[in-house]
Amino acid sequence: MIAEAGLAALWLAAALAALQLALACGLGGDQGRRISTVRALALSQGLLTLFAFGALIFLFLRSDMSVLLVFENSHSQKPWLYKFAGTWGNHEGSMLLWVAVLAVAGAIVALFERRLGERTLSAALGAQAALALGFFAFLLFASNPFERLSPAPLDGRGLNPLLQDPGLAFHPPTLYLGYVGLSVAFSLAVGGLVRSEVGPAIARAMRPWVLGAWILLTLGITAGSYWAYYELGWGGWWFWDPVENASLMPWLAATALLHSINVLAARGGLRAWTMMLALIAFSLSMIGTFLVRSGILTSVHAFAVDPTRGTFILCLLALYIGGALTLFAVRIAHVKEGAPFEIVSREGGLVANNLLLSAILGIVFVGTLYPLIAEASSGEKLSVGAPYFNSVASPLALLLAGLMLIAPQLKWRRDAAPILPRLAPGLLVALAVLITSFILAPQIGWLPRLGLSIGAALLPASLLPLFGRSLRRTPLAVWGMALAHFGVAVAILGMASDSAFTEEKLAVARLGDRIEIGPWLVEFRDVTPVAGPNWSALEAELRASRGLGVTILEPQSRFFAEPPTTTNEAAIDTSWNGQLYAVLGEQDGQGRWQLRLWWKPFVTLIWLGGILIALGGTLALLGRLTRERRQRILGEEAFA
């Protein structure tokens, strides 16, 4: 009965979403549109959807093979963590997670949002209900996660072995929370446009959601990058795969939106641009959903293979994105113009930031979708890979990083003071690193060289906003900005170091052979069979020495019986200045084994930078929430 209860909860939640939308649109007149009624519907919808998702988790944990989804994506012998992750490691479960987060986000807005007028909030909750309603319909009519299987089989087929990793228990939910956080910004933008209430108040209502979504997307992308790095055994941290790009595009839009929201909240500027970005950011999340779940991509993440489902999602995209852009075109003329500012100002720097982010977003968008459009129109398969993205997007990304040296130092409205003295620390560091790189590493390319110089310059420049302040009284938001920019500098240094200094060797080795790579001498000592909880493997023993230091690496070639799959498990040794990375390949007919070895100096700075960026965003979010709470308490005391 658990499956039936979950399905019934979905139907009830869909009905409440429809009623919530109807009331927000004016059904029942002013009485029906009362915000207390709409709030109650949003809260009930969120609780019902959360119950449905909890029911699906329960079915996976108990290995109920009478449910088709459990049979196709789980196995009774799997560790509990992979049963748990199997809930969303498939098409239907991932879509239920999506709509659950969407509905819960609407419930939170309904419970806690008090900054907006009732009519604007009602319109925003109506927009959130419209989003949920479409995905409820998709689940109920095209992708029922609770469909029964009769007779029930003895056991299931198992989860894709590539997804059987602890990181994958947290990576998709983190991304989904980020995506759906952007849905709130989308709905608030729709509400503001409908009621012509676009100003600092709506920006302040959006900001925690956008900032929270941006933090979660940062963590999700960072975790996904590291998972692909160690799990897929290819030695890279970003492949420009369409599914990777599907998560990167909303992050780029959210980054631009976050900066423009600050201008709107603080100075009342960039009103139309901020509303446009709020609509685009979540639209890109939905486009990513279509790419991953329509079946048009071949990827470890691409779950759907039924074109009917892809058509359904495509219709939802056309409805939501087309409707939102039409609303923007019709209503933007009623939005008051924002406060003016000079080009040389903090606002001007943020506009330049937005333009560069938008240009990078356009490059990624075209490179991701153009092959699909070309194949659909001509039938010819095209491939747009790393060379295109690296050569076109990387220079703009470095220019954006260079802008980060300047923009945080500028004043609001107008900055007439000389800029060069404020840039001197960063420029001197950049020049020193540039000269040193020509002396010590003349062979590296110009993009990595510039990356090293700009990344090093950004380290001190990111901390300049803290100078001249009482550090104890400095707002957390300023600390957060400084730490996030510092994290960008650290990540750029890691990317540039990986590109400039990585060494790779592909060897065919016998037991006892020694291979030199970078500062390491690697001895191939043994290959033995091992067994895990639901896999068997051949495990190599590699003795890696550097000076007086010795480490043992044990890369594996694993075989999973359910479903039958072979994977490579990389062995990685991490030291302060880089990682030694080893992958065991196949054995040839002469008793030799394929070994792939990489020495990757300072590559860990990439993920450390991502963590620092997210931590900076978290400090900024806590600072904003604490400040708003303090202001609300002071306002209530003054009123009393």
MIKOLVEX-283022 format. One line per 5 residues: for each residue z, y, x of C-alpha. Coordinates in Angstrom, 2 decimals, decimal comma. Layout:
Z Y X ~ ...
END
This chain:
0,00 0,00 0,00 ~ 0,32 2,33 2,99 ~ -3,45 2,76 3,21 ~ -3,73 3,48 -0,50 ~ -0,88 5,99 -0,29
-2,60 7,76 2,60 ~ -5,89 7,89 0,69 ~ -4,13 9,21 -2,43 ~ -2,46 11,93 -0,34 ~ -5,89 12,98 0,94
-7,27 13,23 -2,60 ~ -4,28 15,30 -3,72 ~ -4,54 17,57 -0,69 ~ -8,24 18,10 -1,40 ~ -7,47 19,01 -5,02
-4,83 21,50 -3,90 ~ -7,26 23,00 -1,38 ~ -9,79 23,49 -4,17 ~ -7,16 25,14 -6,39 ~ -5,97 27,32 -3,50
-9,53 28,51 -2,91 ~ -10,06 29,15 -6,61 ~ -6,88 31,24 -6,92 ~ -7,72 33,21 -3,80 ~ -11,12 33,97 -5,32
-9,51 35,38 -8,46 ~ -9,17 32,45 -10,87 ~ -6,29 33,23 -13,23 ~ -6,46 36,97 -12,56 ~ -3,68 38,76 -10,73
-1,13 36,21 -11,91 ~ -3,11 33,33 -10,41 ~ -3,71 35,28 -7,22 ~ 0,00 35,89 -6,63 ~ 0,70 35,20 -2,99
3,74 33,02 -3,77 ~ 1,50 30,58 -5,64 ~ -1,10 30,48 -2,87 ~ 1,64 30,00 -0,26 ~ 3,10 27,05 -2,19
-0,31 25,39 -2,48 ~ -1,00 25,82 1,25 ~ 2,38 24,33 2,14 ~ 1,92 21,34 -0,20 ~ -1,58 20,72 1,13
-0,29 20,71 4,72 ~ 2,52 18,25 3,93 ~ 0,21 15,85 2,08 ~ -2,35 15,83 4,89 ~ 0,35 15,31 7,48
1,60 12,33 5,44 ~ -1,92 10,86 5,36 ~ -2,25 11,14 9,13 ~ 1,21 9,64 9,62 ~ 0,17 6,73 7,40
-2,86 6,07 9,61 ~ -0,68 6,12 12,74 ~ 1,64 3,58 11,07 ~ -1,29 1,28 10,23 ~ -2,45 1,34 13,86
1,04 0,72 15,28 ~ 1,57 -2,30 13,02 ~ -1,99 -3,59 13,77 ~ -2,95 -3,85 10,11 ~ -6,37 -5,50 10,47
-7,03 -5,31 6,75 ~ -7,99 -1,67 7,41 ~ -11,54 -1,48 8,77 ~ -10,76 1,40 11,13 ~ -7,85 -0,47 12,73
-9,97 -3,63 13,12 ~ -12,79 -1,73 14,84 ~ -10,58 0,32 17,19 ~ -7,45 -1,66 18,01 ~ -6,11 -5,06 18,99
-2,69 -6,63 18,46 ~ -2,25 -7,26 22,21 ~ -2,81 -3,65 23,24 ~ 0,17 -1,64 24,58 ~ 1,70 0,50 21,83
0,56 3,72 23,48 ~ -3,11 2,72 23,13 ~ -2,56 1,64 19,54 ~ -1,13 5,11 18,97 ~ -4,02 6,83 20,78
-6,46 4,57 18,94 ~ -5,61 6,51 15,79 ~ -7,83 9,38 16,95 ~ -9,94 7,48 19,51 ~ -12,62 6,99 16,85
-14,71 8,96 14,39 ~ -12,69 8,77 11,17 ~ -9,29 9,09 12,85 ~ -10,36 12,08 14,91 ~ -11,65 13,83 11,81
-8,39 13,12 9,96 ~ -6,49 14,59 12,91 ~ -8,79 17,64 12,71 ~ -8,18 18,25 9,00 ~ -4,44 17,54 9,35
-4,07 20,21 12,01 ~ -6,25 22,55 9,92 ~ -4,05 22,10 6,83 ~ -0,77 22,37 8,76 ~ -1,98 25,57 10,42
-2,69 27,03 6,98 ~ 0,79 26,01 5,83 ~ 2,38 27,77 8,82 ~ 0,42 30,94 8,10 ~ 1,54 30,78 4,48
5,19 30,33 5,47 ~ 5,56 32,92 8,23 ~ 2,87 35,60 8,03 ~ 4,39 38,84 6,74 ~ 2,38 41,52 8,58
-0,62 41,64 6,25 ~ -1,02 42,86 2,72 ~ -0,81 40,24 -0,01 ~ -4,47 40,46 -1,00 ~ -5,67 40,17 2,60
-3,36 37,21 3,26 ~ -4,48 35,56 0,02 ~ -8,13 35,94 1,06 ~ -7,34 34,48 4,50 ~ -5,55 31,48 2,99
-8,50 31,02 0,66 ~ -10,83 30,91 3,66 ~ -8,56 28,36 5,35 ~ -8,62 26,26 2,17 ~ -12,43 26,45 2,08
-12,59 25,11 5,64 ~ -10,20 22,28 4,81 ~ -12,01 21,44 1,58 ~ -15,30 20,76 3,35 ~ -13,68 18,40 5,83
-11,66 16,72 3,07 ~ -14,97 16,03 1,32 ~ -16,41 14,68 4,56 ~ -13,51 12,24 4,95 ~ -13,39 11,15 1,34
-17,12 10,69 0,75 ~ -18,58 9,88 4,20 ~ -15,82 8,75 6,58 ~ -12,90 7,17 4,72 ~ -10,26 6,28 7,36
-8,38 4,00 4,93 ~ -11,25 1,71 3,91 ~ -10,07 -1,87 3,42 ~ -11,63 -4,98 4,95 ~ -11,53 -8,22 2,98
-10,82 -10,84 4,09 ~ -8,67 -9,38 6,87 ~ -9,69 -10,71 10,33 ~ -7,17 -12,29 12,66 ~ -7,47 -9,55 15,25
-9,35 -6,38 16,11 ~ -12,17 -5,44 18,46 ~ -10,07 -3,11 20,60 ~ -10,22 0,49 21,77 ~ -12,92 1,62 24,20
-11,38 0,74 27,62 ~ -12,39 4,12 29,04 ~ -10,05 5,68 26,49 ~ -7,16 3,37 27,42 ~ -5,38 5,88 29,58
-2,09 7,74 29,03 ~ -3,86 11,06 29,40 ~ -6,10 10,26 26,45 ~ -3,04 9,99 24,22 ~ -2,54 13,74 24,68
-5,92 15,23 25,66 ~ -7,70 15,07 22,24 ~ -4,73 16,34 20,16 ~ -4,31 19,24 22,59 ~ -7,96 20,22 22,19
-7,80 19,82 18,41 ~ -4,73 22,04 18,19 ~ -6,66 24,61 20,18 ~ -9,77 24,32 18,01 ~ -7,84 24,67 14,80
-5,78 27,57 16,11 ~ -9,10 29,36 16,24 ~ -9,62 28,45 12,58 ~ -6,72 30,75 11,70 ~ -8,40 33,61 13,56
-11,60 32,79 11,65 ~ -9,79 32,85 8,29 ~ -7,91 36,05 9,11 ~ -11,19 37,69 10,09 ~ -12,74 36,60 6,79
-9,71 37,96 4,90 ~ -9,87 41,25 6,79 ~ -13,59 41,65 6,14 ~ -13,26 40,79 2,44 ~ -10,48 43,37 1,98
-11,85 45,86 4,58 ~ -8,52 45,66 6,40 ~ -9,56 45,49 10,03 ~ -7,11 47,21 12,32 ~ -4,13 46,69 14,62
-2,18 44,77 11,95 ~ -4,76 42,00 11,62 ~ -5,12 41,88 15,42 ~ -1,37 41,36 15,78 ~ -1,52 38,61 13,15
-4,37 36,91 15,02 ~ -3,00 37,27 18,53 ~ -0,34 34,52 18,55 ~ -2,83 32,03 17,10 ~ -5,61 32,94 19,51
-3,23 32,97 22,46 ~ -1,74 29,62 21,43 ~ -5,20 28,14 20,90 ~ -6,34 29,45 24,27 ~ -3,32 27,91 26,02
-3,93 24,54 24,39 ~ -7,66 24,61 25,12 ~ -6,87 25,45 28,75 ~ -4,49 22,50 29,01 ~ -6,87 20,19 27,16
-9,85 21,06 29,32 ~ -7,76 20,81 32,51 ~ -6,38 17,40 31,49 ~ -9,81 16,17 30,41 ~ -11,32 17,26 33,70
-8,70 15,38 35,71 ~ -9,02 12,31 33,46 ~ -12,78 12,16 34,04 ~ -12,18 12,72 37,77 ~ -9,89 9,74 38,30
-10,98 7,43 35,45 ~ -14,78 7,46 35,65 ~ -14,88 6,95 39,42 ~ -17,70 9,39 40,14 ~ -15,74 11,75 42,36
-16,47 14,97 40,46 ~ -14,29 17,20 38,31 ~ -16,98 18,70 36,02 ~ -20,35 17,20 35,10 ~ -21,65 19,78 32,57
-21,89 16,94 30,06 ~ -22,66 18,26 26,53 ~ -19,28 16,99 25,34 ~ -17,53 18,86 28,15 ~ -19,52 21,94 27,25
-18,50 21,51 23,60 ~ -14,89 22,20 24,63 ~ -15,79 24,88 27,20 ~ -17,75 27,09 24,78 ~ -14,82 27,73 22,37
-12,61 28,42 25,40 ~ -15,02 31,06 26,70 ~ -15,22 32,68 23,25 ~ -11,43 32,52 22,87 ~ -10,99 34,18 26,29
-13,25 37,05 25,23 ~ -11,52 37,24 21,83 ~ -8,08 37,34 23,42 ~ -9,01 40,35 25,55 ~ -10,67 42,22 22,67
-7,70 41,54 20,37 ~ -5,47 43,28 22,90 ~ -7,68 46,37 22,69 ~ -7,63 46,30 18,88 ~ -3,87 45,70 18,68
-2,94 48,32 21,28 ~ -5,58 51,02 20,79 ~ -7,41 50,29 17,55 ~ -10,76 49,82 19,32 ~ -13,46 47,12 19,30
-12,93 46,36 15,60 ~ -16,36 44,98 14,74 ~ -16,66 43,13 18,05 ~ -13,27 41,45 17,59 ~ -14,14 40,26 14,09
-17,46 38,88 15,36 ~ -15,76 37,01 18,20 ~ -13,17 35,55 15,80 ~ -15,99 34,13 13,67 ~ -17,97 32,87 16,68
-15,01 31,20 18,44 ~ -14,24 28,81 15,59 ~ -17,94 28,39 14,79 ~ -18,36 27,02 18,31 ~ -15,49 24,60 17,65
-17,36 23,31 14,61 ~ -20,61 23,08 16,59 ~ -18,73 21,00 19,16 ~ -17,51 18,76 16,34 ~ -21,10 18,29 15,20
-22,29 17,45 18,73 ~ -19,58 14,85 19,31 ~ -19,56 13,24 15,87 ~ -23,14 13,44 14,67 ~ -24,43 10,61 16,87
-27,01 12,79 18,66 ~ -25,14 12,48 21,96 ~ -24,48 9,39 24,04 ~ -21,01 9,82 25,52 ~ -17,66 8,11 25,80
-16,47 10,76 23,33 ~ -19,40 10,50 20,87 ~ -18,01 8,31 18,11 ~ -20,48 8,51 15,23 ~ -23,81 6,72 15,08
-24,58 7,26 11,39 ~ -27,10 10,11 10,91 ~ -25,81 10,66 7,37 ~ -22,52 11,83 8,79 ~ -24,30 14,16 11,16
-26,27 15,62 8,26 ~ -23,05 16,17 6,31 ~ -21,45 18,04 9,22 ~ -24,64 20,02 9,75 ~ -24,53 21,15 6,11
-20,90 22,22 6,57 ~ -21,92 24,18 9,67 ~ -24,68 25,95 7,79 ~ -22,34 26,76 4,92 ~ -19,39 28,03 6,95
-21,14 29,73 9,85 ~ -23,95 31,11 7,71 ~ -21,52 32,34 5,07 ~ -19,23 33,98 7,63 ~ -22,06 35,77 9,42
-23,49 36,93 6,09 ~ -20,07 38,29 5,12 ~ -19,88 40,08 8,47 ~ -23,30 41,66 7,97 ~ -22,43 42,82 4,43
-18,89 44,08 5,05 ~ -18,88 45,41 8,60 ~ -20,21 48,78 7,43 ~ -16,94 49,25 5,52 ~ -14,85 48,82 8,68
-13,63 52,07 10,20 ~ -14,80 52,92 13,69 ~ -12,26 52,31 16,42 ~ -10,75 54,85 18,76 ~ -13,16 56,14 21,45
-12,64 55,51 25,18 ~ -14,29 56,33 28,51 ~ -16,31 53,78 30,44 ~ -13,89 53,96 33,38 ~ -10,78 52,80 31,54
-8,88 49,63 30,72 ~ -10,91 49,32 27,51 ~ -14,15 49,70 29,49 ~ -13,08 46,94 31,86 ~ -12,28 44,64 28,94
-15,68 45,36 27,38 ~ -17,36 44,41 30,67 ~ -15,19 41,28 30,73 ~ -16,39 40,42 27,21 ~ -20,04 40,98 28,08
-19,87 38,71 31,13 ~ -18,01 36,00 29,21 ~ -20,60 36,25 26,45 ~ -23,43 35,93 28,97 ~ -21,84 32,79 30,47
-21,28 31,46 26,96 ~ -24,95 32,04 26,14 ~ -26,05 30,19 29,27 ~ -23,86 27,19 28,45 ~ -24,92 27,26 24,78
-28,64 27,30 25,58 ~ -28,34 24,69 28,32 ~ -26,40 22,38 25,99 ~ -28,48 22,70 22,83 ~ -31,99 23,33 24,15
-32,63 19,67 25,18 ~ -31,53 18,52 21,72 ~ -33,77 21,06 19,96 ~ -36,69 20,23 22,24 ~ -36,31 16,50 21,59
-36,08 17,06 17,84 ~ -39,24 19,20 17,80 ~ -41,45 17,41 20,33 ~ -39,91 13,97 20,77 ~ -39,68 14,46 24,54
-36,34 14,00 26,22 ~ -35,28 16,81 28,54 ~ -32,29 17,00 30,82 ~ -30,42 20,19 31,72 ~ -27,88 19,31 34,36
-25,52 20,73 36,94 ~ -28,18 22,53 39,07 ~ -29,10 24,80 36,13 ~ -25,51 25,59 35,16 ~ -24,28 26,01 38,73
-27,12 28,29 39,80 ~ -27,14 30,45 36,65 ~ -23,54 30,54 35,43 ~ -21,71 30,48 38,78 ~ -22,88 33,93 40,00
-21,82 35,48 36,69 ~ -18,45 33,70 36,90 ~ -17,91 35,14 40,38 ~ -18,90 38,59 39,13 ~ -16,35 38,16 36,33
-13,71 37,21 38,90 ~ -14,65 40,31 40,89 ~ -14,14 42,42 37,77 ~ -10,62 40,99 37,53 ~ -9,88 42,80 40,80
-10,58 46,11 39,07 ~ -9,90 46,03 35,31 ~ -6,10 45,35 35,35 ~ -5,62 48,37 37,63 ~ -7,25 50,81 35,18
-5,45 52,98 32,64 ~ -6,05 53,04 28,90 ~ -8,51 55,52 27,38 ~ -9,52 57,27 30,61 ~ -8,79 56,77 34,29
-9,65 59,74 36,48 ~ -7,58 58,69 39,51 ~ -9,34 57,24 42,60 ~ -9,79 53,48 42,22 ~ -10,43 52,46 45,84
-6,80 52,72 47,06 ~ -5,74 50,33 44,29 ~ -8,42 47,85 45,31 ~ -7,72 48,02 49,05 ~ -5,42 44,95 49,34
-7,89 42,65 47,60 ~ -10,92 44,04 49,40 ~ -9,29 43,67 52,82 ~ -8,37 40,04 52,08 ~ -11,92 39,33 50,84
-13,46 40,80 53,98 ~ -11,11 38,87 56,27 ~ -11,85 35,55 54,51 ~ -15,60 36,24 54,51 ~ -15,68 36,91 58,27
-13,46 33,90 58,98 ~ -15,71 31,62 56,92 ~ -18,78 32,66 58,93 ~ -16,93 31,87 62,16 ~ -15,31 28,56 61,19
-17,78 27,18 58,61 ~ -21,23 28,70 59,10 ~ -22,89 25,74 57,33 ~ -21,52 26,29 53,82 ~ -23,59 27,88 51,04
-23,30 31,46 49,86 ~ -21,75 30,61 46,47 ~ -18,79 28,67 47,94 ~ -18,39 31,36 50,59 ~ -18,22 34,09 47,96
-15,88 31,92 45,90 ~ -13,46 31,57 48,80 ~ -13,57 35,33 49,47 ~ -13,18 36,47 45,86 ~ -10,55 33,82 45,08
-8,48 34,85 48,09 ~ -8,84 38,55 47,18 ~ -7,70 37,88 43,63 ~ -4,40 36,35 44,80 ~ -2,78 39,67 45,81
-4,79 41,70 43,29 ~ -3,44 39,66 40,37 ~ 0,12 40,62 41,34 ~ -0,54 44,37 41,64 ~ 0,37 45,10 37,97
3,92 44,01 38,86 ~ 4,30 46,47 41,74 ~ 6,19 49,67 41,09 ~ 8,02 48,14 38,12 ~ 11,55 46,96 37,62
10,84 43,23 37,66 ~ 13,79 42,46 35,38 ~ 12,49 44,90 32,78 ~ 8,83 44,00 33,11 ~ 7,61 42,59 29,78
6,88 38,87 29,73 ~ 3,34 39,68 28,60 ~ 2,71 41,49 31,91 ~ 4,19 38,58 33,85 ~ 1,97 36,26 31,86
-1,18 38,27 32,60 ~ -0,37 38,36 36,32 ~ 0,34 34,61 36,46 ~ -2,79 33,71 34,48 ~ -4,98 35,82 36,78
-3,21 34,27 39,79 ~ -4,06 30,85 38,34 ~ -7,71 31,86 38,05 ~ -7,66 32,77 41,75 ~ -6,09 29,40 42,66
-8,67 27,50 40,57 ~ -11,57 29,43 42,15 ~ -10,27 28,57 45,62 ~ -10,10 24,89 44,64 ~ -13,63 24,88 43,22
-15,06 26,69 46,23 ~ -13,23 24,40 48,69 ~ -14,44 21,28 46,88 ~ -18,03 22,56 46,92 ~ -17,91 23,71 50,54
-15,96 21,02 52,37 ~ -16,19 17,70 50,43 ~ -17,35 14,70 52,48 ~ -18,71 11,52 50,86 ~ -19,56 8,11 52,29
-21,14 5,10 50,59 ~ -20,47 2,01 52,69 ~ -21,25 -1,70 52,47 ~ -18,24 -3,25 54,18 ~ -16,78 -6,61 55,10
-13,07 -7,35 55,34 ~ -11,77 -5,77 58,55 ~ -14,43 -3,04 58,75 ~ -13,32 0,53 59,47 ~ -14,86 3,69 58,06
-14,31 7,27 59,21 ~ -14,32 10,09 56,65 ~ -12,96 13,57 57,30 ~ -9,65 13,25 59,18 ~ -9,13 9,68 57,89
-9,82 6,24 59,34 ~ -10,02 3,70 56,49 ~ -9,69 -0,06 57,15 ~ -10,95 -2,51 54,48 ~ -8,23 -5,19 54,54
-8,42 -7,41 51,45 ~ -9,63 -8,02 47,87 ~ -7,33 -9,89 45,48 ~ -7,32 -10,67 41,72 ~ -4,64 -8,98 39,60
-3,84 -8,93 35,87 ~ -2,65 -6,16 33,57 ~ -1,37 -6,10 29,98 ~ -4,87 -6,45 28,49 ~ -7,20 -6,61 31,50
-7,91 -8,49 34,71 ~ -9,17 -6,91 37,91 ~ -10,29 -7,28 41,50 ~ -8,15 -4,99 43,64 ~ -9,05 -3,86 47,14
-6,50 -3,00 49,79 ~ -7,51 -0,08 52,01 ~ -5,33 1,08 54,90 ~ -5,99 4,77 55,50 ~ -4,54 6,45 58,60
-4,54 10,06 59,77 ~ -2,62 10,82 62,92 ~ 0,78 9,23 62,48 ~ 0,45 9,03 58,69 ~ -0,61 5,79 56,98
-1,25 5,18 53,29 ~ -2,43 2,19 51,27 ~ -5,14 2,67 48,64 ~ -5,79 0,03 45,96 ~ -8,95 0,78 43,97
-9,77 -1,72 41,22 ~ -12,75 -3,08 39,33 ~ -11,28 -3,93 35,91 ~ -12,55 -6,23 33,17 ~ -11,44 -5,84 29,54
-12,03 -8,74 27,18 ~ -11,69 -6,75 23,91 ~ -14,24 -5,21 23,83 ~ -15,96 -6,73 26,91 ~ -16,19 -3,86 29,41
-16,01 -3,35 33,18 ~ -14,52 -0,13 34,55 ~ -13,75 1,32 37,97 ~ -10,22 2,54 38,65 ~ -10,24 4,99 41,54
-7,43 5,04 44,09 ~ -6,40 8,54 45,15 ~ -4,05 9,70 47,89 ~ -2,93 13,30 47,47 ~ -1,70 15,38 50,40
-0,99 19,09 50,77 ~ -4,55 19,87 51,88 ~ -6,66 17,57 49,70 ~ -7,30 14,11 48,30 ~ -8,71 10,90 49,75
-10,58 9,19 46,90 ~ -11,77 5,57 46,95 ~ -13,81 3,43 44,51 ~ -14,50 -0,31 44,78 ~ -18,02 -1,39 43,83
-19,69 -4,78 43,52 ~ -19,97 -7,62 46,03 ~ -23,40 -8,54 47,36 ~ -24,67 -12,03 48,17 ~ -23,55 -11,77 51,82
-19,86 -11,26 51,15 ~ -19,95 -7,48 51,58 ~ -18,44 -4,95 49,17 ~ -19,62 -1,54 48,12 ~ -17,10 1,19 48,88
-17,39 4,87 47,95 ~ -15,07 7,25 49,76 ~ -14,56 10,99 49,39 ~ -12,45 13,45 51,33 ~ -11,94 16,47 49,08
-10,04 19,35 50,73 ~ -7,85 21,43 48,40 ~ -9,45 19,99 45,26 ~ -6,03 19,82 43,56 ~ -6,01 23,62 43,43
-8,48 23,35 40,53 ~ -5,96 21,67 38,22 ~ -3,00 23,59 39,62 ~ -4,89 26,76 38,72 ~ -5,48 25,48 35,19
-1,75 24,77 34,77 ~ -0,86 28,24 36,08 ~ -3,33 29,86 33,68 ~ -1,78 28,02 30,73 ~ 1,73 28,86 31,95
0,78 32,53 32,18 ~ -0,54 32,39 28,63 ~ 2,70 30,74 27,50 ~ 4,78 33,54 29,05 ~ 2,58 36,12 27,34
2,93 34,32 23,99 ~ 6,71 34,10 24,30 ~ 6,83 37,77 25,25 ~ 4,74 38,82 22,25 ~ 6,75 36,68 19,81
10,09 37,89 21,21 ~ 8,98 41,51 21,02 ~ 7,77 41,17 17,43 ~ 10,98 39,43 16,39 ~ 13,05 42,19 17,98
11,00 44,87 16,23 ~ 11,32 43,07 12,90 ~ 15,11 42,81 13,26 ~ 15,36 46,50 14,18 ~ 13,19 47,38 11,18
15,37 45,35 8,82 ~ 18,53 46,95 10,22 ~ 17,04 50,42 9,84 ~ 16,03 49,63 6,24 ~ 19,52 48,31 5,48
END
